[in-house]
Amino acid sequence: MMKQSFLFLLCLAAVAAVLCSAGCVTTDAPAGAVVVTQTNGDAFTLDHPAERIVLMNSNAAEMLYVMGAADRVVGVSQSIADHAELGPLFVHAVSVGKWDVPDIETISSLAPDVVIAFSTSKPLNADAIEAAGIPICYIDCYKPTTMPADVAALGVLTGNSGKAEEFVAFYNGVMDAAANATAPVSFSPSVYCEGYTDYSGQAKGSGMDLLIEHAGGRNVLTQEMGATSPKVSPEWLIAENPDVMIKVLSVKSMENAADQYAAFTGRSGFSHLDAVSENRTYMIRNDIAYGPRTFAGAVAVAKMLHPEAAAHLSVRAVLDEYNTRFGLNVSAGEVVYPAFA
């Protein structure tokens, strides 16, 4: 039932993507204007397709490159400029400072048509940016349930709907393959997923929770626990004794995955957990756990939860196809530890 509800949500997202790719133009929009649905559901109108863009959102940055709109980006946050993979894609863009508090004067000097930022983490000075006459469009490209619609909205916003639709078809195809592989399995393993901080769980509604549900797992952290990243106690976790444990690591931390793994599984009392004693504990890199590459995360989580049913799937193969089809060179190195057989 959980997986069916997820697939239902994904279908709704796909429908939203089709609507957005059709333009989402309302009857009261001026001629030549584009209207898209932001991640939070609000409409956003621009007088014409965006020609000059400032990016606060690294996920949207990757998607704009994928759809061939990187040349329209005139400004980026410093975090995008410093990003090992994304920075080289926008070498001609000017840094506008911190993603959460960008420099308004620098943004104004670039005369952008629009600033694209996270819906879930808006710039702290968003009101001042808008007061300066600079429109902000909030598109996340973060969770699998909203990814197709978000990408379609970016396609409409930039006049690149064709390439956006190509990515959405690829994304949905991989997501479907992961779901179909695990669908025949009646057993739903219990799963504990932890974020970057010790005992910071990934509860209902979080990005990793959606991947767990998609793969036919049961998250031990329920909606009733409140925030999507609640703190849990060691005693509670040991009492839950999940079948599978997953910890999200940053790209930098994954370089020392073996040490991170040893520290995680070596916590006091963890040797008695089934997930540890049966070698069903994993590290996953954040760039496939969240954002545009969650199609690879879906494959990875399917293999963690149902290794036999998903044995024919390959995380590396879908990332290689992504690189080949869209002209990227992302996710070098291991994205999962221990590596799948």
Sequence and secondary structure as in RCSB ss.txt:
>XXXX:A:sequence
MMKQSFLFLLCLAAVAAVLCSAGCVTTDAPAGAVVVTQTNGDAFTLDHPAERIVLMNSNAAEMLYVMGAADRVVG
VSQSIADHAELGPLFVHAVSVGKWDVPDIETISSLAPDVVIAFSTSKPLNADAIEAAGIPICYIDCYKPTTMPAD
VAALGVLTGNSGKAEEFVAFYNGVMDAAANATAPVSFSPSVYCEGYTDYSGQAKGSGMDLLIEHAGGRNVLTQEM
GATSPKVSPEWLIAENPDVMIKVLSVKSMENAADQYAAFTGRSGFSHLDAVSENRTYMIRNDIAYGPRTFAGAVA
VAKMLHPEAAAHLSVRAVLDEYNTRFGLNVSAGEVVYPAFA
>XXXX:A:secstr
 HHHHHHHHHHHHHHHHHHHHTT   TTS TT EEEE TTS EEEESS  SSEEE  HHHHHHHHHTT GGGEEE
E HHHHH TTTGGGGTTSEE B SSSB HHHHHHT  SEEEE SSS  TTHHHHHHTT  EEE    STTTHHHH
HHHHHHHHT HHHHHHHHHHHHHHHHHHHHHHTT     EEEEE SSTTBB  TTSHHHHHHHHTT EESS GGG
 SSS B  HHHHHHH  SEEEEEE HHHHTTHHHHHHHHHTSTTGGGSHHHHTT EEEEEHHHHSSTTHHHHHHH
HHHHH TTTTTT  HHHHHHHHHHHHT     S SEES   
